[in-house]
């Protein structure tokens, strides 16, 4: 495990990843041997998504102070390594999904990273990296990104503009970050305070549209829990139960159409880390019940 050392009281909840892994093991969601450590992403896979200039400067600690403020994390060699393993994990779970119906990462979902810069705690866009890696190896042709993080996937939209083989669907808080949104293929912005019933109705209808228009060989599901009513940054008002119904809705619609799904955890910023990890554990338990 690569530890990321952040300044005291930093807002990024890095501790959640280790806590989540321990809860998955304690809850015996899957056999311990099924929890695998990924290989880091290759340079070739990264170059399909990001510019050579950005990759060189990020990996060698040459980003400007302004660029680091956009990212919101202090640079370190450990930060680079974690980003590479995160992207590698997303590739791996998408490959597993093709075999098992569902593959799941305990991290990932870094959808604010654009082709030439990082942003919003996101360094590499692991979602597009994974989609293009599987396309390059001939495993899939068309990919649907189902982004249910509370923040719109601006980086994903920017990178895939004009790429009709990757369909981007984002359902998010309209007034939340990023404030200058980059349109994807299907964007649904919701008002602050949206609760379970309205959210699930809108998601149900939008998912049908996204699935019909994209006709994917693979879906990548960003299961962010920052839609929860107690999230610091979320501004929506889903309950834990509502998030569970969201996850079941996404996975059941994909299963009914025989579409494999790679699931990544995406955002979550609750002040109560233990509560947030329990909601993420719920997502993992639901996803595990959909695997073959």
C-alpha positions as YAML, in Angstrom:
chain: A
units: angstrom
residues:
- id: 1
  name: UNK
  ca: [0.00, 0.00, 0.00]
- id: 2
  name: UNK
  ca: [1.26, 3.48, -0.92]
- id: 3
  name: UNK
  ca: [0.54, 6.04, 1.78]
- id: 4
  name: UNK
  ca: [-0.40, 9.58, 0.83]
- id: 5
  name: UNK
  ca: [0.73, 12.07, 3.46]
- id: 6
  name: UNK
  ca: [-1.39, 15.21, 3.47]
- id: 7
  name: UNK
  ca: [-1.26, 18.34, 5.62]
- id: 8
  name: UNK
  ca: [-3.19, 18.19, 8.88]
- id: 9
  name: UNK
  ca: [-6.93, 18.92, 8.42]
- id: 10
  name: UNK
  ca: [-6.70, 18.57, 4.63]
- id: 11
  name: UNK
  ca: [-10.19, 18.15, 3.18]
- id: 12
  name: UNK
  ca: [-9.39, 15.10, 1.03]
- id: 13
  name: UNK
  ca: [-10.35, 11.98, 3.07]
- id: 14
  name: UNK
  ca: [-7.43, 9.76, 2.06]
- id: 15
  name: UNK
  ca: [-8.00, 7.48, 5.07]
- id: 16
  name: UNK
  ca: [-11.27, 6.21, 3.61]
- id: 17
  name: UNK
  ca: [-9.55, 3.80, 1.22]
- id: 18
  name: UNK
  ca: [-7.78, 1.76, 3.88]
- id: 19
  name: UNK
  ca: [-10.89, 1.84, 6.07]
- id: 20
  name: UNK
  ca: [-13.02, 0.56, 3.22]
- id: 21
  name: UNK
  ca: [-10.68, -2.32, 2.46]
- id: 22
  name: UNK
  ca: [-10.76, -3.38, 6.10]
- id: 23
  name: UNK
  ca: [-14.56, -3.28, 6.16]
- id: 24
  name: UNK
  ca: [-14.79, -5.36, 2.99]
- id: 25
  name: UNK
  ca: [-12.53, -7.97, 4.57]
- id: 26
  name: UNK
  ca: [-14.35, -7.88, 7.91]
- id: 27
  name: UNK
  ca: [-17.76, -8.20, 6.25]
- id: 28
  name: UNK
  ca: [-16.51, -11.14, 4.17]
- id: 29
  name: UNK
  ca: [-18.10, -9.67, 1.05]
- id: 30
  name: UNK
  ca: [-15.78, -11.73, -1.14]
- id: 31
  name: UNK
  ca: [-13.07, -14.27, -0.33]
- id: 32
  name: UNK
  ca: [-9.81, -12.52, 0.61]
- id: 33
  name: UNK
  ca: [-8.06, -13.99, -2.44]
- id: 34
  name: UNK
  ca: [-10.54, -12.14, -4.67]
- id: 35
  name: UNK
  ca: [-9.22, -8.78, -3.41]
- id: 36
  name: UNK
  ca: [-6.31, -8.23, -5.76]
- id: 37
  name: UNK
  ca: [-3.63, -5.57, -5.99]
- id: 38
  name: UNK
  ca: [-3.43, -4.03, -9.46]
- id: 39
  name: UNK
  ca: [-0.49, -3.37, -11.72]
- id: 40
  name: UNK
  ca: [0.27, 0.33, -12.30]
- id: 41
  name: UNK
  ca: [-1.05, 1.79, -15.53]
- id: 42
  name: UNK
  ca: [1.37, 1.76, -18.46]
- id: 43
  name: UNK
  ca: [2.72, 4.87, -20.14]
- id: 44
  name: UNK
  ca: [1.10, 3.73, -23.38]
- id: 45
  name: UNK
  ca: [-2.34, 3.60, -21.76]
- id: 46
  name: UNK
  ca: [-1.86, 7.08, -20.28]
- id: 47
  name: UNK
  ca: [-0.74, 8.56, -23.60]
- id: 48
  name: UNK
  ca: [-4.03, 7.54, -25.21]
- id: 49
  name: UNK
  ca: [-5.73, 10.03, -22.88]
- id: 50
  name: UNK
  ca: [-3.30, 12.69, -21.64]
- id: 51
  name: UNK
  ca: [-0.79, 14.94, -23.37]
- id: 52
  name: UNK
  ca: [2.91, 14.08, -23.21]
- id: 53
  name: UNK
  ca: [3.64, 17.50, -21.72]
- id: 54
  name: UNK
  ca: [1.23, 17.03, -18.81]
- id: 55
  name: UNK
  ca: [2.41, 13.49, -18.13]
- id: 56
  name: UNK
  ca: [6.05, 14.55, -18.07]
- id: 57
  name: UNK
  ca: [5.51, 17.55, -15.83]
- id: 58
  name: UNK
  ca: [3.21, 15.76, -13.38]
- id: 59
  name: UNK
  ca: [5.43, 12.72, -13.04]
- id: 60
  name: UNK
  ca: [8.54, 14.84, -12.50]
- id: 61
  name: UNK
  ca: [7.09, 17.39, -10.06]
- id: 62
  name: UNK
  ca: [7.17, 20.25, -12.58]
- id: 63
  name: UNK
  ca: [3.58, 21.46, -12.29]
- id: 64
  name: UNK
  ca: [3.09, 25.14, -11.50]
- id: 65
  name: UNK
  ca: [1.65, 26.34, -8.21]
- id: 66
  name: UNK
  ca: [-1.53, 27.26, -10.05]
- id: 67
  name: UNK
  ca: [-1.87, 23.76, -11.48]
- id: 68
  name: UNK
  ca: [-1.36, 22.24, -8.05]
- id: 69
  name: UNK
  ca: [-4.07, 24.49, -6.64]
- id: 70
  name: UNK
  ca: [-6.43, 23.18, -9.32]
- id: 71
  name: UNK
  ca: [-5.60, 19.64, -8.24]
- id: 72
  name: UNK
  ca: [-5.88, 20.42, -4.54]
- id: 73
  name: UNK
  ca: [-3.18, 17.96, -3.44]
- id: 74
  name: UNK
  ca: [0.52, 18.54, -2.73]
- id: 75
  name: UNK
  ca: [2.84, 16.87, -5.23]
- id: 76
  name: UNK
  ca: [4.97, 13.93, -4.14]
- id: 77
  name: UNK
  ca: [6.36, 10.78, -5.78]
- id: 78
  name: UNK
  ca: [3.78, 8.85, -3.74]
- id: 79
  name: UNK
  ca: [0.98, 10.88, -5.33]
- id: 80
  name: UNK
  ca: [2.20, 9.87, -8.80]
- id: 81
  name: UNK
  ca: [2.40, 6.22, -7.81]
- id: 82
  name: UNK
  ca: [-1.07, 6.20, -6.27]
- id: 83
  name: UNK
  ca: [-2.49, 7.75, -9.42]
- id: 84
  name: UNK
  ca: [-0.85, 5.07, -11.55]
- id: 85
  name: UNK
  ca: [-2.15, 2.25, -9.40]
- id: 86
  name: UNK
  ca: [-5.63, 3.79, -9.32]
- id: 87
  name: UNK
  ca: [-5.78, 3.86, -13.11]
- id: 88
  name: UNK
  ca: [-4.34, 0.36, -13.29]
- id: 89
  name: UNK
  ca: [-7.05, -0.86, -10.93]
- id: 90
  name: UNK
  ca: [-9.82, 0.59, -13.08]
- id: 91
  name: UNK
  ca: [-8.44, -1.18, -16.15]
- id: 92
  name: UNK
  ca: [-8.28, -4.42, -14.16]
- id: 93
  name: UNK
  ca: [-11.84, -4.26, -12.85]
- id: 94
  name: UNK
  ca: [-13.18, -3.57, -16.35]
- id: 95
  name: UNK
  ca: [-11.39, -6.67, -17.61]
- id: 96
  name: UNK
  ca: [-12.83, -8.66, -14.70]
- id: 97
  name: UNK
  ca: [-16.29, -7.32, -15.54]
- id: 98
  name: UNK
  ca: [-16.08, -8.85, -19.00]
- id: 99
  name: UNK
  ca: [-15.55, -12.26, -17.36]
- id: 100
  name: UNK
  ca: [-17.73, -11.98, -14.25]
- id: 101
  name: UNK
  ca: [-20.43, -9.47, -15.17]
- id: 102
  name: UNK
  ca: [-19.22, -6.99, -12.52]
- id: 103
  name: UNK
  ca: [-15.76, -5.85, -11.45]
- id: 104
  name: UNK
  ca: [-15.21, -3.40, -8.62]
- id: 105
  name: UNK
  ca: [-12.43, -1.07, -7.48]
- id: 106
  name: UNK
  ca: [-12.19, 0.33, -3.96]
- id: 107
  name: UNK
  ca: [-11.07, 3.65, -5.47]
- id: 108
  name: UNK
  ca: [-11.11, 5.31, -8.88]
- id: 109
  name: UNK
  ca: [-13.53, 7.63, -10.58]
- id: 110
  name: UNK
  ca: [-11.13, 10.55, -11.14]
- id: 111
  name: UNK
  ca: [-13.39, 12.25, -13.66]
- id: 112
  name: UNK
  ca: [-12.17, 15.85, -13.35]
- id: 113
  name: UNK
  ca: [-8.75, 15.12, -14.87]
- id: 114
  name: UNK
  ca: [-8.59, 16.64, -18.36]
- id: 115
  name: UNK
  ca: [-6.26, 15.79, -21.22]
- id: 116
  name: UNK
  ca: [-3.65, 18.39, -20.24]
- id: 117
  name: UNK
  ca: [-4.20, 19.09, -16.54]
- id: 118
  name: UNK
  ca: [-5.46, 17.66, -13.28]
- id: 119
  name: UNK
  ca: [-8.28, 19.14, -11.24]
- id: 120
  name: UNK
  ca: [-10.43, 18.50, -8.18]
- id: 121
  name: UNK
  ca: [-8.21, 15.78, -6.59]
- id: 122
  name: UNK
  ca: [-7.99, 14.01, -9.97]
- id: 123
  name: UNK
  ca: [-4.62, 13.37, -11.66]
- id: 124
  name: UNK
  ca: [-5.25, 10.82, -14.44]
- id: 125
  name: UNK
  ca: [-8.72, 10.21, -15.86]
- id: 126
  name: UNK
  ca: [-8.82, 6.52, -14.98]
- id: 127
  name: UNK
  ca: [-12.26, 6.04, -16.55]
- id: 128
  name: UNK
  ca: [-11.24, 7.06, -20.05]
- id: 129
  name: UNK
  ca: [-7.85, 5.39, -19.61]
- id: 130
  name: UNK
  ca: [-9.64, 2.10, -18.91]
- id: 131
  name: UNK
  ca: [-12.15, 2.52, -21.74]
- id: 132
  name: UNK
  ca: [-9.44, 3.18, -24.31]
- id: 133
  name: UNK
  ca: [-7.16, 0.45, -22.98]
- id: 134
  name: UNK
  ca: [-9.88, -2.18, -23.46]
- id: 135
  name: UNK
  ca: [-10.74, -0.76, -26.87]
- id: 136
  name: UNK
  ca: [-7.07, -0.90, -27.91]
- id: 137
  name: UNK
  ca: [-6.77, -4.55, -26.91]
- id: 138
  name: UNK
  ca: [-9.93, -5.39, -28.86]
- id: 139
  name: UNK
  ca: [-12.04, -6.41, -25.85]
- id: 140
  name: UNK
  ca: [-14.79, -3.83, -26.43]
- id: 141
  name: UNK
  ca: [-15.85, -1.34, -29.09]
- id: 142
  name: UNK
  ca: [-18.38, 0.92, -27.36]
- id: 143
  name: UNK
  ca: [-18.29, 2.06, -23.73]
- id: 144
  name: UNK
  ca: [-20.95, 3.80, -21.65]
- id: 145
  name: UNK
  ca: [-19.80, 5.88, -18.67]
- id: 146
  name: UNK
  ca: [-22.54, 6.15, -16.03]
- id: 147
  name: UNK
  ca: [-21.39, 8.95, -13.75]
- id: 148
  name: UNK
  ca: [-23.48, 9.20, -10.58]
- id: 149
  name: UNK
  ca: [-20.95, 11.22, -8.62]
- id: 150
  name: UNK
  ca: [-22.51, 14.46, -7.37]
- id: 151
  name: UNK
  ca: [-20.06, 16.46, -9.50]
- id: 152
  name: UNK
  ca: [-20.28, 16.57, -13.29]
- id: 153
  name: UNK
  ca: [-17.54, 14.63, -15.08]
- id: 154
  name: UNK
  ca: [-16.04, 17.59, -16.94]
- id: 155
  name: UNK
  ca: [-12.68, 15.96, -17.59]
- id: 156
  name: UNK
  ca: [-14.27, 12.85, -19.03]
- id: 157
  name: UNK
  ca: [-16.45, 14.99, -21.29]
- id: 158
  name: UNK
  ca: [-13.48, 17.08, -22.46]
- id: 159
  name: UNK
  ca: [-11.31, 14.10, -23.33]
- id: 160
  name: UNK
  ca: [-14.05, 12.21, -25.19]
- id: 161
  name: UNK
  ca: [-15.48, 15.14, -27.16]
- id: 162
  name: UNK
  ca: [-15.87, 13.87, -30.72]
- id: 163
  name: UNK
  ca: [-15.16, 10.26, -29.67]
- id: 164
  name: UNK
  ca: [-18.43, 8.54, -30.52]
- id: 165
  name: UNK
  ca: [-17.22, 5.18, -29.19]
- id: 166
  name: UNK
  ca: [-17.42, 6.44, -25.58]
- id: 167
  name: UNK
  ca: [-20.80, 7.75, -24.41]
- id: 168
  name: UNK
  ca: [-20.70, 9.96, -21.30]
- id: 169
  name: UNK
  ca: [-23.78, 10.20, -19.06]
- id: 170
  name: UNK
  ca: [-23.59, 12.33, -15.92]
- id: 171
  name: UNK
  ca: [-26.31, 12.95, -13.32]
- id: 172
  name: UNK
  ca: [-25.12, 15.56, -10.83]
- id: 173
  name: UNK
  ca: [-25.82, 18.67, -8.81]
- id: 174
  name: UNK
  ca: [-26.32, 21.48, -11.33]
- id: 175
  name: UNK
  ca: [-24.99, 24.24, -9.05]
- id: 176
  name: UNK
  ca: [-22.05, 22.24, -7.74]
- id: 177
  name: UNK
  ca: [-18.42, 21.99, -8.86]
- id: 178
  name: UNK
  ca: [-17.26, 22.26, -11.62]
- id: 179
  name: UNK
  ca: [-18.96, 25.58, -12.16]
- id: 180
  name: UNK
  ca: [-17.95, 25.74, -15.85]
- id: 181
  name: UNK
  ca: [-19.20, 22.36, -17.01]
- id: 182
  name: UNK
  ca: [-18.05, 20.73, -20.24]
- id: 183
  name: UNK
  ca: [-21.07, 19.10, -21.91]
- id: 184
  name: UNK
  ca: [-21.04, 15.33, -22.26]
- id: 185
  name: UNK
  ca: [-23.33, 13.19, -24.38]
- id: 186
  name: UNK
  ca: [-26.11, 13.26, -21.77]
- id: 187
  name: UNK
  ca: [-26.01, 15.56, -18.74]
- id: 188
  name: UNK
  ca: [-28.73, 15.78, -16.10]
- id: 189
  name: UNK
  ca: [-28.28, 18.60, -13.60]
- id: 190
  name: UNK
  ca: [-30.34, 18.43, -10.42]
- id: 191
  name: UNK
  ca: [-31.24, 21.24, -8.00]
- id: 192
  name: UNK
  ca: [-29.80, 21.41, -4.50]
- id: 193
  name: UNK
  ca: [-31.74, 19.31, -2.01]
- id: 194
  name: UNK
  ca: [-32.96, 16.69, -4.48]
- id: 195
  name: UNK
  ca: [-34.18, 13.68, -2.49]
- id: 196
  name: UNK
  ca: [-34.48, 9.96, -3.19]
- id: 197
  name: UNK
  ca: [-37.81, 9.80, -5.01]
- id: 198
  name: UNK
  ca: [-37.09, 12.52, -7.57]
- id: 199
  name: UNK
  ca: [-33.48, 11.42, -8.07]
- id: 200
  name: UNK
  ca: [-34.42, 7.81, -8.76]
- id: 201
  name: UNK
  ca: [-37.22, 8.74, -11.16]
- id: 202
  name: UNK
  ca: [-34.94, 11.02, -13.17]
- id: 203
  name: UNK
  ca: [-32.12, 8.46, -13.14]
- id: 204
  name: UNK
  ca: [-34.44, 5.69, -14.31]
- id: 205
  name: UNK
  ca: [-35.55, 7.65, -17.35]
- id: 206
  name: UNK
  ca: [-32.11, 9.02, -18.21]
- id: 207
  name: UNK
  ca: [-30.47, 5.60, -17.94]
- id: 208
  name: UNK
  ca: [-32.90, 4.18, -20.48]
- id: 209
  name: UNK
  ca: [-31.94, 6.97, -22.85]
- id: 210
  name: UNK
  ca: [-28.21, 6.51, -22.29]
- id: 211
  name: UNK
  ca: [-28.37, 2.75, -22.75]
- id: 212
  name: UNK
  ca: [-30.47, 3.05, -25.89]
- id: 213
  name: UNK
  ca: [-28.24, 5.67, -27.48]
- id: 214
  name: UNK
  ca: [-24.89, 4.12, -26.54]
- id: 215
  name: UNK
  ca: [-25.47, 0.39, -27.20]
- id: 216
  name: UNK
  ca: [-22.36, -0.40, -25.14]
- id: 217
  name: UNK
  ca: [-20.20, -3.49, -24.80]
- id: 218
  name: UNK
  ca: [-19.15, -2.26, -21.33]
- id: 219
  name: UNK
  ca: [-20.41, 0.24, -18.77]
- id: 220
  name: UNK
  ca: [-18.23, 2.01, -16.20]
- id: 221
  name: UNK
  ca: [-20.27, 3.11, -13.18]
- id: 222
  name: UNK
  ca: [-19.04, 5.94, -10.93]
- id: 223
  name: UNK
  ca: [-20.86, 5.15, -7.69]
- id: 224
  name: UNK
  ca: [-20.06, 8.32, -5.78]
- id: 225
  name: UNK
  ca: [-21.54, 8.56, -2.29]
- id: 226
  name: UNK
  ca: [-21.16, 12.34, -2.23]
- id: 227
  name: UNK
  ca: [-24.85, 12.47, -3.18]
- id: 228
  name: UNK
  ca: [-25.60, 11.58, 0.46]
- id: 229
  name: UNK
  ca: [-27.51, 14.07, 2.58]
- id: 230
  name: UNK
  ca: [-24.63, 14.46, 5.06]
- id: 231
  name: UNK
  ca: [-21.84, 14.96, 2.52]
- id: 232
  name: UNK
  ca: [-19.83, 18.16, 3.04]
- id: 233
  name: UNK
  ca: [-19.70, 19.07, -0.64]
- id: 234
  name: UNK
  ca: [-22.69, 17.25, -2.11]
- id: 235
  name: UNK
  ca: [-25.74, 19.50, -1.66]
- id: 236
  name: UNK
  ca: [-28.10, 16.73, -2.73]
- id: 237
  name: UNK
  ca: [-30.16, 14.85, -0.15]
- id: 238
  name: UNK
  ca: [-30.11, 11.13, -0.87]
- id: 239
  name: UNK
  ca: [-30.39, 8.75, 2.05]
- id: 240
  name: UNK
  ca: [-28.30, 5.63, 2.50]
- id: 241
  name: UNK
  ca: [-31.28, 3.60, 1.35]
- id: 242
  name: UNK
  ca: [-31.71, 5.82, -1.70]
- id: 243
  name: UNK
  ca: [-28.08, 5.30, -2.69]
- id: 244
  name: UNK
  ca: [-28.61, 1.56, -2.43]
- id: 245
  name: UNK
  ca: [-31.64, 1.79, -4.71]
- id: 246
  name: UNK
  ca: [-29.57, 3.85, -7.15]
- id: 247
  name: UNK
  ca: [-26.89, 1.17, -7.28]
- id: 248
  name: UNK
  ca: [-29.45, -1.60, -7.77]
- id: 249
  name: UNK
  ca: [-31.14, 0.39, -10.53]
- id: 250
  name: UNK
  ca: [-27.92, 0.94, -12.50]
- id: 251
  name: UNK
  ca: [-26.71, -2.62, -12.13]
- id: 252
  name: UNK
  ca: [-30.06, -4.27, -12.83]
- id: 253
  name: UNK
  ca: [-30.63, -2.30, -16.03]
- id: 254
  name: UNK
  ca: [-27.17, -3.28, -17.26]
- id: 255
  name: UNK
  ca: [-27.66, -6.91, -16.27]
- id: 256
  name: UNK
  ca: [-31.01, -7.07, -18.09]
- id: 257
  name: UNK
  ca: [-29.17, -6.03, -21.27]
- id: 258
  name: UNK
  ca: [-26.17, -8.33, -20.60]
- id: 259
  name: UNK
  ca: [-23.82, -5.36, -20.26]
- id: 260
  name: UNK
  ca: [-20.80, -5.96, -17.98]
- id: 261
  name: UNK
  ca: [-20.10, -3.18, -15.48]
- id: 262
  name: UNK
  ca: [-16.87, -1.92, -13.97]
- id: 263
  name: UNK
  ca: [-17.69, -0.10, -10.73]
- id: 264
  name: UNK
  ca: [-15.48, 2.60, -9.18]
- id: 265
  name: UNK
  ca: [-16.12, 4.38, -5.89]
- id: 266
  name: UNK
  ca: [-15.66, 8.02, -7.02]
- id: 267
  name: UNK
  ca: [-16.39, 10.81, -4.50]
- id: 268
  name: UNK
  ca: [-17.38, 10.92, -0.87]
- id: 269
  name: UNK
  ca: [-16.58, 13.70, 1.61]
- id: 270
  name: UNK
  ca: [-18.59, 13.10, 4.75]
- id: 271
  name: UNK
  ca: [-17.24, 14.45, 8.04]
- id: 272
  name: UNK
  ca: [-18.15, 11.05, 9.48]
- id: 273
  name: UNK
  ca: [-15.72, 8.74, 7.68]
- id: 274
  name: UNK
  ca: [-17.10, 5.61, 9.31]
- id: 275
  name: UNK
  ca: [-20.63, 6.37, 8.13]
- id: 276
  name: UNK
  ca: [-19.39, 7.13, 4.62]
- id: 277
  name: UNK
  ca: [-17.40, 3.90, 4.46]
- id: 278
  name: UNK
  ca: [-20.51, 1.95, 5.50]
- id: 279
  name: UNK
  ca: [-22.41, 3.46, 2.56]
- id: 280
  name: UNK
  ca: [-19.57, 2.53, 0.21]
- id: 281
  name: UNK
  ca: [-19.57, -0.96, 1.70]
- id: 282
  name: UNK
  ca: [-23.28, -1.15, 0.85]
- id: 283
  name: UNK
  ca: [-22.43, -0.35, -2.77]
- id: 284
  name: UNK
  ca: [-19.81, -3.09, -2.81]
- id: 285
  name: UNK
  ca: [-22.21, -5.63, -1.29]
- id: 286
  name: UNK
  ca: [-24.85, -4.78, -3.89]
- id: 287
  name: UNK
  ca: [-22.34, -4.99, -6.73]
- id: 288
  name: UNK
  ca: [-21.01, -8.32, -5.48]
- id: 289
  name: UNK
  ca: [-24.54, -9.74, -5.58]
- id: 290
  name: UNK
  ca: [-24.67, -8.99, -9.33]
- id: 291
  name: UNK
  ca: [-21.48, -10.82, -10.28]
- id: 292
  name: UNK
  ca: [-21.76, -14.16, -12.03]
...
